[in-house]
């Protein structure tokens, strides 16, 4: 009896690698890890802004994020993206 061989399955190339919607990087979802991280931060910071400024709308917040000189490039692009999809 021939020993059971591992069937040689052709390794499926992940041809349909998704591209980040904001840059050219390959992404697991619609955003690459960098933009994903930036989005997390933008979303996390929102409640802080609300408590600091009283009531601030989501769009108004995103607008502030974009115009803030201290906002990094990733976060700015993410804020623009969030504005578009909201
Ligand atoms: Zn990206």
PDB file of the backbone (N, CA, C, O) and the ligand in Angstrom, with CONECT records:
HET     ZN  A 101       1
ATOM      1  N   UNK A   1       0.840  -1.209   0.000  1.00  0.00           N
ATOM      2  CA  UNK A   1       0.000   0.000   0.000  1.00  0.00           C
ATOM      3  C   UNK A   1       0.866   1.247   0.000  1.00  0.00           C
ATOM      4  O   UNK A   1       1.812   1.400   0.773  1.00  0.00           O
ATOM      5  N   UNK A   2       0.508   2.075  -0.859  1.00  0.00           N
ATOM      6  CA  UNK A   2       1.247   3.335  -0.921  1.00  0.00           C
ATOM      7  C   UNK A   2       0.811   4.236   0.225  1.00  0.00           C
ATOM      8  O   UNK A   2      -0.380   4.382   0.501  1.00  0.00           O
ATOM      9  N   UNK A   3       1.755   4.813   0.861  1.00  0.00           N
ATOM     10  CA  UNK A   3       1.429   5.724   1.959  1.00  0.00           C
ATOM     11  C   UNK A   3       0.589   6.884   1.433  1.00  0.00           C
ATOM     12  O   UNK A   3       0.767   7.370   0.316  1.00  0.00           O
ATOM     13  N   UNK A   4      -0.306   7.289   2.270  1.00  0.00           N
ATOM     14  CA  UNK A   4      -1.168   8.411   1.867  1.00  0.00           C
ATOM     15  C   UNK A   4      -0.342   9.660   1.633  1.00  0.00           C
ATOM     16  O   UNK A   4       0.382  10.146   2.501  1.00  0.00           O
ATOM     17  N   UNK A   5      -0.483  10.131   0.468  1.00  0.00           N
ATOM     18  CA  UNK A   5       0.277  11.339   0.152  1.00  0.00           C
ATOM     19  C   UNK A   5      -0.605  12.573   0.331  1.00  0.00           C
ATOM     20  O   UNK A   5      -1.818  12.551   0.120  1.00  0.00           O
ATOM     21  N   UNK A   6       0.039  13.595   0.713  1.00  0.00           N
ATOM     22  CA  UNK A   6      -0.691  14.863   0.801  1.00  0.00           C
ATOM     23  C   UNK A   6      -1.084  15.280  -0.615  1.00  0.00           C
ATOM     24  O   UNK A   6      -0.224  15.446  -1.480  1.00  0.00           O
ATOM     25  N   UNK A   7      -2.345  15.441  -0.837  1.00  0.00           N
ATOM     26  CA  UNK A   7      -2.724  15.897  -2.183  1.00  0.00           C
ATOM     27  C   UNK A   7      -2.080  17.239  -2.491  1.00  0.00           C
ATOM     28  O   UNK A   7      -2.140  18.176  -1.695  1.00  0.00           O
ATOM     29  N   UNK A   8      -1.485  17.306  -3.626  1.00  0.00           N
ATOM     30  CA  UNK A   8      -0.839  18.570  -4.013  1.00  0.00           C
ATOM     31  C   UNK A   8      -1.878  19.528  -4.588  1.00  0.00           C
ATOM     32  O   UNK A   8      -2.227  19.486  -5.767  1.00  0.00           O
ATOM     33  N   UNK A   9      -2.333  20.357  -3.729  1.00  0.00           N
ATOM     34  CA  UNK A   9      -3.306  21.341  -4.204  1.00  0.00           C
ATOM     35  C   UNK A   9      -2.552  22.547  -4.764  1.00  0.00           C
ATOM     36  O   UNK A   9      -1.603  23.037  -4.153  1.00  0.00           O
ATOM     37  N   UNK A  10      -2.970  22.995  -5.884  1.00  0.00           N
ATOM     38  CA  UNK A  10      -2.313  24.202  -6.399  1.00  0.00           C
ATOM     39  C   UNK A  10      -2.565  25.370  -5.460  1.00  0.00           C
ATOM     40  O   UNK A  10      -3.698  25.649  -5.067  1.00  0.00           O
ATOM     41  N   UNK A  11      -1.501  26.030  -5.119  1.00  0.00           N
ATOM     42  CA  UNK A  11      -1.635  27.167  -4.201  1.00  0.00           C
ATOM     43  C   UNK A  11      -2.346  28.302  -4.926  1.00  0.00           C
ATOM     44  O   UNK A  11      -1.882  28.828  -5.938  1.00  0.00           O
ATOM     45  N   UNK A  12      -3.460  28.640  -4.375  1.00  0.00           N
ATOM     46  CA  UNK A  12      -4.225  29.719  -5.003  1.00  0.00           C
ATOM     47  C   UNK A  12      -3.539  31.055  -4.767  1.00  0.00           C
ATOM     48  O   UNK A  12      -3.348  31.497  -3.634  1.00  0.00           O
ATOM     49  N   UNK A  13      -3.184  31.667  -5.855  1.00  0.00           N
ATOM     50  CA  UNK A  13      -2.607  32.998  -5.730  1.00  0.00           C
ATOM     51  C   UNK A  13      -3.750  33.952  -5.403  1.00  0.00           C
ATOM     52  O   UNK A  13      -4.829  33.904  -5.993  1.00  0.00           O
ATOM     53  N   UNK A  14      -3.467  34.810  -4.448  1.00  0.00           N
ATOM     54  CA  UNK A  14      -4.508  35.797  -4.127  1.00  0.00           C
ATOM     55  C   UNK A  14      -4.470  36.904  -5.180  1.00  0.00           C
ATOM     56  O   UNK A  14      -3.896  37.977  -4.995  1.00  0.00           O
ATOM     57  N   UNK A  15      -5.097  36.581  -6.259  1.00  0.00           N
ATOM     58  CA  UNK A  15      -5.040  37.522  -7.378  1.00  0.00           C
ATOM     59  C   UNK A  15      -5.841  38.796  -7.121  1.00  0.00           C
ATOM     60  O   UNK A  15      -5.462  39.900  -7.512  1.00  0.00           O
ATOM     61  N   UNK A  16      -6.961  38.586  -6.449  1.00  0.00           N
ATOM     62  CA  UNK A  16      -7.790  39.769  -6.239  1.00  0.00           C
ATOM     63  C   UNK A  16      -7.428  40.460  -4.930  1.00  0.00           C
ATOM     64  O   UNK A  16      -8.269  40.659  -4.054  1.00  0.00           O
ATOM     65  N   UNK A  17      -6.159  40.816  -4.826  1.00  0.00           N
ATOM     66  CA  UNK A  17      -5.735  41.585  -3.675  1.00  0.00           C
ATOM     67  C   UNK A  17      -6.403  42.959  -3.766  1.00  0.00           C
ATOM     68  O   UNK A  17      -6.386  43.618  -4.806  1.00  0.00           O
ATOM     69  N   UNK A  18      -6.977  43.356  -2.663  1.00  0.00           N
ATOM     70  CA  UNK A  18      -7.694  44.625  -2.655  1.00  0.00           C
ATOM     71  C   UNK A  18      -6.704  45.763  -2.490  1.00  0.00           C
ATOM     72  O   UNK A  18      -5.703  45.639  -1.785  1.00  0.00           O
ATOM     73  N   UNK A  19      -6.995  46.850  -3.138  1.00  0.00           N
ATOM     74  CA  UNK A  19      -6.151  48.036  -2.972  1.00  0.00           C
ATOM     75  C   UNK A  19      -6.839  48.998  -2.027  1.00  0.00           C
ATOM     76  O   UNK A  19      -8.063  49.131  -2.006  1.00  0.00           O
ATOM     77  N   UNK A  20      -6.018  49.653  -1.259  1.00  0.00           N
ATOM     78  CA  UNK A  20      -6.528  50.675  -0.358  1.00  0.00           C
ATOM     79  C   UNK A  20      -7.241  51.746  -1.188  1.00  0.00           C
ATOM     80  O   UNK A  20      -6.774  52.124  -2.263  1.00  0.00           O
ATOM     81  N   UNK A  21      -8.353  52.218  -0.686  1.00  0.00           N
ATOM     82  CA  UNK A  21      -9.101  53.216  -1.433  1.00  0.00           C
ATOM     83  C   UNK A  21      -8.444  54.591  -1.401  1.00  0.00           C
ATOM     84  O   UNK A  21      -8.827  55.497  -2.140  1.00  0.00           O
ATOM     85  N   UNK A  22      -7.458  54.726  -0.541  1.00  0.00           N
ATOM     86  CA  UNK A  22      -6.828  56.036  -0.399  1.00  0.00           C
ATOM     87  C   UNK A  22      -5.399  56.083  -0.904  1.00  0.00           C
ATOM     88  O   UNK A  22      -4.839  57.162  -1.094  1.00  0.00           O
ATOM     89  N   UNK A  23      -4.816  54.940  -1.118  1.00  0.00           N
ATOM     90  CA  UNK A  23      -3.473  54.914  -1.679  1.00  0.00           C
ATOM     91  C   UNK A  23      -3.340  53.634  -2.485  1.00  0.00           C
ATOM     92  O   UNK A  23      -4.313  52.910  -2.695  1.00  0.00           O
ATOM     93  N   UNK A  24      -2.131  53.368  -2.931  1.00  0.00           N
ATOM     94  CA  UNK A  24      -1.941  52.229  -3.827  1.00  0.00           C
ATOM     95  C   UNK A  24      -1.520  50.957  -3.103  1.00  0.00           C
ATOM     96  O   UNK A  24      -1.201  49.948  -3.733  1.00  0.00           O
ATOM     97  N   UNK A  25      -1.522  51.016  -1.787  1.00  0.00           N
ATOM     98  CA  UNK A  25      -1.075  49.842  -1.060  1.00  0.00           C
ATOM     99  C   UNK A  25      -2.103  48.713  -1.100  1.00  0.00           C
ATOM    100  O   UNK A  25      -3.309  48.945  -1.196  1.00  0.00           O
ATOM    101  N   UNK A  26      -1.598  47.509  -1.025  1.00  0.00           N
ATOM    102  CA  UNK A  26      -2.482  46.353  -0.947  1.00  0.00           C
ATOM    103  C   UNK A  26      -3.144  46.364   0.419  1.00  0.00           C
ATOM    104  O   UNK A  26      -2.505  46.664   1.427  1.00  0.00           O
ATOM    105  N   UNK A  27      -4.396  46.044   0.445  1.00  0.00           N
ATOM    106  CA  UNK A  27      -5.141  46.125   1.691  1.00  0.00           C
ATOM    107  C   UNK A  27      -5.938  44.861   1.935  1.00  0.00           C
ATOM    108  O   UNK A  27      -6.348  44.172   1.001  1.00  0.00           O
ATOM    109  N   UNK A  28      -6.151  44.571   3.204  1.00  0.00           N
ATOM    110  CA  UNK A  28      -6.958  43.413   3.573  1.00  0.00           C
ATOM    111  C   UNK A  28      -8.433  43.766   3.434  1.00  0.00           C
ATOM    112  O   UNK A  28      -9.251  42.933   3.043  1.00  0.00           O
ATOM    113  N   UNK A  29      -8.751  44.986   3.755  1.00  0.00           N
ATOM    114  CA  UNK A  29     -10.123  45.454   3.591  1.00  0.00           C
ATOM    115  C   UNK A  29     -10.096  46.552   2.532  1.00  0.00           C
ATOM    116  O   UNK A  29      -9.331  46.459   1.571  1.00  0.00           O
ATOM    117  N   UNK A  30     -10.898  47.564   2.687  1.00  0.00           N
ATOM    118  CA  UNK A  30     -10.857  48.637   1.693  1.00  0.00           C
ATOM    119  C   UNK A  30      -9.800  49.681   2.019  1.00  0.00           C
ATOM    120  O   UNK A  30      -9.573  50.621   1.256  1.00  0.00           O
ATOM    121  N   UNK A  31      -9.164  49.500   3.157  1.00  0.00           N
ATOM    122  CA  UNK A  31      -8.106  50.435   3.548  1.00  0.00           C
ATOM    123  C   UNK A  31      -6.858  49.668   3.952  1.00  0.00           C
ATOM    124  O   UNK A  31      -6.948  48.579   4.518  1.00  0.00           O
ATOM    125  N   UNK A  32      -5.702  50.234   3.663  1.00  0.00           N
ATOM    126  CA  UNK A  32      -4.446  49.610   4.063  1.00  0.00           C
ATOM    127  C   UNK A  32      -4.270  49.783   5.572  1.00  0.00           C
ATOM    128  O   UNK A  32      -5.031  50.505   6.217  1.00  0.00           O
ATOM    129  N   UNK A  33      -3.270  49.120   6.121  1.00  0.00           N
ATOM    130  CA  UNK A  33      -3.079  49.166   7.567  1.00  0.00           C
ATOM    131  C   UNK A  33      -2.872  50.584   8.085  1.00  0.00           C
ATOM    132  O   UNK A  33      -3.323  50.934   9.176  1.00  0.00           O
ATOM    133  N   UNK A  34      -2.189  51.387   7.290  1.00  0.00           N
ATOM    134  CA  UNK A  34      -1.907  52.760   7.733  1.00  0.00           C
ATOM    135  C   UNK A  34      -3.180  53.599   7.811  1.00  0.00           C
ATOM    136  O   UNK A  34      -3.427  54.298   8.793  1.00  0.00           O
ATOM    137  N   UNK A  35      -3.968  53.511   6.765  1.00  0.00           N
ATOM    138  CA  UNK A  35      -5.215  54.266   6.773  1.00  0.00           C
ATOM    139  C   UNK A  35      -6.206  53.670   7.754  1.00  0.00           C
ATOM    140  O   UNK A  35      -7.019  54.382   8.343  1.00  0.00           O
ATOM    141  N   UNK A  36      -6.130  52.354   7.925  1.00  0.00           N
ATOM    142  CA  UNK A  36      -6.983  51.697   8.904  1.00  0.00           C
ATOM    143  C   UNK A  36      -6.661  52.226  10.298  1.00  0.00           C
ATOM    144  O   UNK A  36      -7.559  52.555  11.073  1.00  0.00           O
ATOM    145  N   UNK A  37      -5.369  52.302  10.604  1.00  0.00           N
ATOM    146  CA  UNK A  37      -4.942  52.792  11.903  1.00  0.00           C
ATOM    147  C   UNK A  37      -5.337  54.246  12.097  1.00  0.00           C
ATOM    148  O   UNK A  37      -5.788  54.653  13.167  1.00  0.00           O
ATOM    149  N   UNK A  38      -5.155  55.016  11.034  1.00  0.00           N
ATOM    150  CA  UNK A  38      -5.517  56.429  11.104  1.00  0.00           C
ATOM    151  C   UNK A  38      -7.014  56.565  11.361  1.00  0.00           C
ATOM    152  O   UNK A  38      -7.443  57.432  12.122  1.00  0.00           O
ATOM    153  N   UNK A  39      -7.797  55.713  10.731  1.00  0.00           N
ATOM    154  CA  UNK A  39      -9.237  55.794  10.913  1.00  0.00           C
ATOM    155  C   UNK A  39      -9.625  55.476  12.350  1.00  0.00           C
ATOM    156  O   UNK A  39     -10.487  56.131  12.935  1.00  0.00           O
ATOM    157  N   UNK A  40      -8.969  54.450  12.915  1.00  0.00           N
ATOM    158  CA  UNK A  40      -9.226  54.109  14.311  1.00  0.00           C
ATOM    159  C   UNK A  40      -8.983  55.327  15.196  1.00  0.00           C
ATOM    160  O   UNK A  40      -9.777  55.646  16.081  1.00  0.00           O
ATOM    161  N   UNK A  41      -7.864  55.995  14.932  1.00  0.00           N
ATOM    162  CA  UNK A  41      -7.499  57.147  15.758  1.00  0.00           C
ATOM    163  C   UNK A  41      -8.480  58.295  15.583  1.00  0.00           C
ATOM    164  O   UNK A  41      -8.861  58.955  16.549  1.00  0.00           O
ATOM    165  N   UNK A  42      -8.880  58.522  14.345  1.00  0.00           N
ATOM    166  CA  UNK A  42      -9.831  59.597  14.080  1.00  0.00           C
ATOM    167  C   UNK A  42     -11.144  59.302  14.806  1.00  0.00           C
ATOM    168  O   UNK A  42     -11.747  60.193  15.404  1.00  0.00           O
ATOM    169  N   UNK A  43     -11.572  58.061  14.748  1.00  0.00           N
ATOM    170  CA  UNK A  43     -12.829  57.693  15.406  1.00  0.00           C
ATOM    171  C   UNK A  43     -12.717  57.742  16.918  1.00  0.00           C
ATOM    172  O   UNK A  43     -13.647  58.156  17.610  1.00  0.00           O
ATOM    173  N   UNK A  44     -11.568  57.316  17.422  1.00  0.00           N
ATOM    174  CA  UNK A  44     -11.349  57.310  18.869  1.00  0.00           C
ATOM    175  C   UNK A  44     -11.310  58.714  19.434  1.00  0.00           C
ATOM    176  O   UNK A  44     -11.750  58.954  20.559  1.00  0.00           O
ATOM    177  N   UNK A  45     -10.784  59.637  18.654  1.00  0.00           N
ATOM    178  CA  UNK A  45     -10.614  61.003  19.151  1.00  0.00           C
ATOM    179  C   UNK A  45     -11.934  61.779  19.176  1.00  0.00           C
ATOM    180  O   UNK A  45     -12.053  62.787  19.873  1.00  0.00           O
ATOM    181  N   UNK A  46     -12.897  61.318  18.432  1.00  0.00           N
ATOM    182  CA  UNK A  46     -14.154  62.061  18.348  1.00  0.00           C
ATOM    183  C   UNK A  46     -14.826  62.307  19.700  1.00  0.00           C
ATOM    184  O   UNK A  46     -15.200  63.444  19.989  1.00  0.00           O
ATOM    185  N   UNK A  47     -14.991  61.270  20.542  1.00  0.00           N
ATOM    186  CA  UNK A  47     -15.609  61.527  21.858  1.00  0.00           C
ATOM    187  C   UNK A  47     -14.840  62.542  22.689  1.00  0.00           C
ATOM    188  O   UNK A  47     -15.424  63.285  23.478  1.00  0.00           O
ATOM    189  N   UNK A  48     -13.512  62.567  22.502  1.00  0.00           N
ATOM    190  CA  UNK A  48     -12.692  63.524  23.241  1.00  0.00           C
ATOM    191  C   UNK A  48     -13.012  64.952  22.808  1.00  0.00           C
ATOM    192  O   UNK A  48     -13.069  65.871  23.625  1.00  0.00           O
ATOM    193  N   UNK A  49     -13.216  65.112  21.514  1.00  0.00           N
ATOM    194  CA  UNK A  49     -13.582  66.423  20.981  1.00  0.00           C
ATOM    195  C   UNK A  49     -14.959  66.834  21.475  1.00  0.00           C
ATOM    196  O   UNK A  49     -15.198  67.995  21.806  1.00  0.00           O
ATOM    197  N   UNK A  50     -15.853  65.865  21.518  1.00  0.00           N
ATOM    198  CA  UNK A  50     -17.209  66.172  21.977  1.00  0.00           C
ATOM    199  C   UNK A  50     -17.171  66.665  23.419  1.00  0.00           C
ATOM    200  O   UNK A  50     -17.851  67.629  23.768  1.00  0.00           O
ATOM    201  N   UNK A  51     -16.373  65.999  24.258  1.00  0.00           N
ATOM    202  CA  UNK A  51     -16.328  66.428  25.654  1.00  0.00           C
ATOM    203  C   UNK A  51     -15.560  67.732  25.813  1.00  0.00           C
ATOM    204  O   UNK A  51     -15.799  68.483  26.759  1.00  0.00           O
ATOM    205  N   UNK A  52     -14.635  68.005  24.889  1.00  0.00           N
ATOM    206  CA  UNK A  52     -13.858  69.233  24.977  1.00  0.00           C
ATOM    207  C   UNK A  52     -14.602  70.445  24.425  1.00  0.00           C
ATOM    208  O   UNK A  52     -14.483  71.551  24.952  1.00  0.00           O
ATOM    209  N   UNK A  53     -15.363  70.228  23.367  1.00  0.00           N
ATOM    210  CA  UNK A  53     -16.012  71.362  22.701  1.00  0.00           C
ATOM    211  C   UNK A  53     -17.517  71.412  22.889  1.00  0.00           C
ATOM    212  O   UNK A  53     -18.212  72.206  22.256  1.00  0.00           O
ATOM    213  N   UNK A  54     -18.008  70.551  23.770  1.00  0.00           N
ATOM    214  CA  UNK A  54     -19.452  70.515  23.922  1.00  0.00           C
ATOM    215  C   UNK A  54     -20.023  69.665  22.824  1.00  0.00           C
ATOM    216  O   UNK A  54     -19.678  68.491  22.699  1.00  0.00           O
ATOM    217  N   UNK A  55     -20.891  70.239  22.027  1.00  0.00           N
ATOM    218  CA  UNK A  55     -21.441  69.422  20.957  1.00  0.00           C
ATOM    219  C   UNK A  55     -20.760  69.771  19.645  1.00  0.00           C
ATOM    220  O   UNK A  55     -20.723  70.928  19.227  1.00  0.00           O
ATOM    221  N   UNK A  56     -20.244  68.778  19.035  1.00  0.00           N
ATOM    222  CA  UNK A  56     -19.637  68.959  17.723  1.00  0.00           C
ATOM    223  C   UNK A  56     -20.113  67.801  16.864  1.00  0.00           C
ATOM    224  O   UNK A  56     -20.016  66.635  17.247  1.00  0.00           O
ATOM    225  N   UNK A  57     -20.619  68.144  15.717  1.00  0.00           N
ATOM    226  CA  UNK A  57     -21.126  67.113  14.828  1.00  0.00           C
ATOM    227  C   UNK A  57     -19.996  66.314  14.216  1.00  0.00           C
ATOM    228  O   UNK A  57     -18.852  66.766  14.162  1.00  0.00           O
ATOM    229  N   UNK A  58     -20.325  65.142  13.763  1.00  0.00           N
ATOM    230  CA  UNK A  58     -19.332  64.256  13.158  1.00  0.00           C
ATOM    231  C   UNK A  58     -18.653  64.921  11.970  1.00  0.00           C
ATOM    232  O   UNK A  58     -17.429  64.888  11.844  1.00  0.00           O
ATOM    233  N   UNK A  59     -19.458  65.528  11.096  1.00  0.00           N
ATOM    234  CA  UNK A  59     -18.911  66.191   9.905  1.00  0.00           C
ATOM    235  C   UNK A  59     -18.046  67.377  10.286  1.00  0.00           C
ATOM    236  O   UNK A  59     -16.977  67.607   9.720  1.00  0.00           O
ATOM    237  N   UNK A  60     -18.535  68.111  11.252  1.00  0.00           N
ATOM    238  CA  UNK A  60     -17.796  69.275  11.720  1.00  0.00           C
ATOM    239  C   UNK A  60     -16.456  68.837  12.311  1.00  0.00           C
ATOM    240  O   UNK A  60     -15.425  69.485  12.128  1.00  0.00           O
ATOM    241  N   UNK A  61     -16.511  67.726  13.017  1.00  0.00           N
ATOM    242  CA  UNK A  61     -15.307  67.160  13.602  1.00  0.00           C
ATOM    243  C   UNK A  61     -14.309  66.769  12.512  1.00  0.00           C
ATOM    244  O   UNK A  61     -13.126  67.100  12.588  1.00  0.00           O
ATOM    245  N   UNK A  62     -14.804  66.066  11.508  1.00  0.00           N
ATOM    246  CA  UNK A  62     -13.936  65.629  10.410  1.00  0.00           C
ATOM    247  C   UNK A  62     -13.306  66.821   9.702  1.00  0.00           C
ATOM    248  O   UNK A  62     -12.148  66.787   9.287  1.00  0.00           O
ATOM    249  N   UNK A  63     -14.102  67.868   9.577  1.00  0.00           N
ATOM    250  CA  UNK A  63     -13.615  69.082   8.952  1.00  0.00           C
ATOM    251  C   UNK A  63     -12.467  69.676   9.768  1.00  0.00           C
ATOM    252  O   UNK A  63     -11.471  70.151   9.221  1.00  0.00           O
ATOM    253  N   UNK A  64     -12.633  69.636  11.064  1.00  0.00           N
ATOM    254  CA  UNK A  64     -11.590  70.141  11.948  1.00  0.00           C
ATOM    255  C   UNK A  64     -10.333  69.294  11.871  1.00  0.00           C
ATOM    256  O   UNK A  64      -9.217  69.814  11.892  1.00  0.00           O
ATOM    257  N   UNK A  65     -10.521  68.001  11.781  1.00  0.00           N
ATOM    258  CA  UNK A  65      -9.383  67.087  11.678  1.00  0.00           C
ATOM    259  C   UNK A  65      -8.584  67.416  10.421  1.00  0.00           C
ATOM    260  O   UNK A  65      -7.354  67.456  10.439  1.00  0.00           O
ATOM    261  N   UNK A  66      -9.305  67.649   9.339  1.00  0.00           N
ATOM    262  CA  UNK A  66      -8.654  67.950   8.061  1.00  0.00           C
ATOM    263  C   UNK A  66      -7.864  69.245   8.108  1.00  0.00           C
ATOM    264  O   UNK A  66      -6.769  69.347   7.556  1.00  0.00           O
ATOM    265  N   UNK A  67      -8.444  70.236   8.781  1.00  0.00           N
ATOM    266  CA  UNK A  67      -7.808  71.551   8.777  1.00  0.00           C
ATOM    267  C   UNK A  67      -6.769  71.738   9.863  1.00  0.00           C
ATOM    268  O   UNK A  67      -5.987  72.688   9.837  1.00  0.00           O
ATOM    269  N   UNK A  68      -6.770  70.803  10.835  1.00  0.00           N
ATOM    270  CA  UNK A  68      -5.811  70.896  11.917  1.00  0.00           C
ATOM    271  C   UNK A  68      -4.397  70.691  11.379  1.00  0.00           C
ATOM    272  O   UNK A  68      -4.103  69.683  10.737  1.00  0.00           O
ATOM    273  N   UNK A  69      -3.530  71.661  11.650  1.00  0.00           N
ATOM    274  CA  UNK A  69      -2.163  71.570  11.123  1.00  0.00           C
ATOM    275  C   UNK A  69      -1.396  70.407  11.735  1.00  0.00           C
ATOM    276  O   UNK A  69      -0.417  69.921  11.168  1.00  0.00           O
ATOM    277  N   UNK A  70      -1.856  69.974  12.898  1.00  0.00           N
ATOM    278  CA  UNK A  70      -1.144  68.888  13.561  1.00  0.00           C
ATOM    279  C   UNK A  70      -1.608  67.511  13.090  1.00  0.00           C
ATOM    280  O   UNK A  70      -1.021  66.487  13.437  1.00  0.00           O
ATOM    281  N   UNK A  71      -2.651  67.514  12.310  1.00  0.00           N
ATOM    282  CA  UNK A  71      -3.142  66.242  11.803  1.00  0.00           C
ATOM    283  C   UNK A  71      -2.174  65.705  10.762  1.00  0.00           C
ATOM    284  O   UNK A  71      -1.756  66.424   9.855  1.00  0.00           O
ATOM    285  N   UNK A  72      -1.835  64.472  10.899  1.00  0.00           N
ATOM    286  CA  UNK A  72      -0.934  63.841   9.940  1.00  0.00           C
ATOM    287  C   UNK A  72      -1.623  63.568   8.614  1.00  0.00           C
ATOM    288  O   UNK A  72      -2.846  63.649   8.498  1.00  0.00           O
ATOM    289  N   UNK A  73      -0.817  63.246   7.628  1.00  0.00           N
ATOM    290  CA  UNK A  73      -1.329  63.003   6.282  1.00  0.00           C
ATOM    291  C   UNK A  73      -2.350  61.871   6.262  1.00  0.00           C
ATOM    292  O   UNK A  73      -3.392  61.981   5.615  1.00  0.00           O
ATOM    293  N   UNK A  74      -2.053  60.792   6.967  1.00  0.00           N
ATOM    294  CA  UNK A  74      -2.941  59.633   6.964  1.00  0.00           C
ATOM    295  C   UNK A  74      -4.305  59.999   7.509  1.00  0.00           C
ATOM    296  O   UNK A  74      -5.339  59.664   6.933  1.00  0.00           O
ATOM    297  N   UNK A  75      -4.282  60.696   8.636  1.00  0.00           N
ATOM    298  CA  UNK A  75      -5.535  61.059   9.283  1.00  0.00           C
ATOM    299  C   UNK A  75      -6.346  62.014   8.414  1.00  0.00           C
ATOM    300  O   UNK A  75      -7.573  61.926   8.355  1.00  0.00           O
ATOM    301  N   UNK A  76      -5.651  62.924   7.742  1.00  0.00           N
ATOM    302  CA  UNK A  76      -6.340  63.865   6.855  1.00  0.00           C
ATOM    303  C   UNK A  76      -7.050  63.136   5.731  1.00  0.00           C
ATOM    304  O   UNK A  76      -8.220  63.394   5.448  1.00  0.00           O
ATOM    305  N   UNK A  77      -6.347  62.241   5.107  1.00  0.00           N
ATOM    306  CA  UNK A  77      -6.933  61.474   4.011  1.00  0.00           C
ATOM    307  C   UNK A  77      -8.087  60.623   4.510  1.00  0.00           C
ATOM    308  O   UNK A  77      -9.100  60.452   3.831  1.00  0.00           O
ATOM    309  N   UNK A  78      -7.911  60.097   5.705  1.00  0.00           N
ATOM    310  CA  UNK A  78      -8.962  59.269   6.288  1.00  0.00           C
ATOM    311  C   UNK A  78     -10.206  60.095   6.587  1.00  0.00           C
ATOM    312  O   UNK A  78     -11.332  59.661   6.343  1.00  0.00           O
ATOM    313  N   UNK A  79      -9.981  61.294   7.119  1.00  0.00           N
ATOM    314  CA  UNK A  79     -11.109  62.171   7.424  1.00  0.00           C
ATOM    315  C   UNK A  79     -11.888  62.510   6.154  1.00  0.00           C
ATOM    316  O   UNK A  79     -13.119  62.544   6.154  1.00  0.00           O
ATOM    317  N   UNK A  80     -11.158  62.757   5.088  1.00  0.00           N
ATOM    318  CA  UNK A  80     -11.817  63.046   3.797  1.00  0.00           C
ATOM    319  C   UNK A  80     -12.632  61.848   3.345  1.00  0.00           C
ATOM    320  O   UNK A  80     -13.755  61.980   2.858  1.00  0.00           O
ATOM    321  N   UNK A  81     -12.042  60.687   3.519  1.00  0.00           N
ATOM    322  CA  UNK A  81     -12.691  59.451   3.130  1.00  0.00           C
ATOM    323  C   UNK A  81     -13.971  59.249   3.932  1.00  0.00           C
ATOM    324  O   UNK A  81     -15.017  58.919   3.373  1.00  0.00           O
ATOM    325  N   UNK A  82     -13.880  59.448   5.246  1.00  0.00           N
ATOM    326  CA  UNK A  82     -15.030  59.281   6.114  1.00  0.00           C
ATOM    327  C   UNK A  82     -16.150  60.251   5.760  1.00  0.00           C
ATOM    328  O   UNK A  82     -17.333  59.916   5.823  1.00  0.00           O
ATOM    329  N   UNK A  83     -15.744  61.460   5.386  1.00  0.00           N
ATOM    330  CA  UNK A  83     -16.735  62.462   4.983  1.00  0.00           C
ATOM    331  C   UNK A  83     -17.522  61.989   3.769  1.00  0.00           C
ATOM    332  O   UNK A  83     -18.734  62.181   3.666  1.00  0.00           O
ATOM    333  N   UNK A  84     -16.790  61.367   2.860  1.00  0.00           N
ATOM    334  CA  UNK A  84     -17.423  60.919   1.624  1.00  0.00           C
ATOM    335  C   UNK A  84     -18.381  59.768   1.837  1.00  0.00           C
ATOM    336  O   UNK A  84     -19.452  59.715   1.232  1.00  0.00           O
ATOM    337  N   UNK A  85     -17.984  58.834   2.714  1.00  0.00           N
ATOM    338  CA  UNK A  85     -18.827  57.655   2.872  1.00  0.00           C
ATOM    339  C   UNK A  85     -19.956  57.839   3.865  1.00  0.00           C
ATOM    340  O   UNK A  85     -20.919  57.073   3.848  1.00  0.00           O
ATOM    341  N   UNK A  86     -19.858  58.853   4.742  1.00  0.00           N
ATOM    342  CA  UNK A  86     -20.922  59.037   5.715  1.00  0.00           C
ATOM    343  C   UNK A  86     -22.182  59.541   5.025  1.00  0.00           C
ATOM    344  O   UNK A  86     -23.200  59.760   5.682  1.00  0.00           O
TER     345      UNK A  86
HETATM  346 ZN    ZN A 101      -3.889  53.468   2.337  1.00  0.00          ZN
END
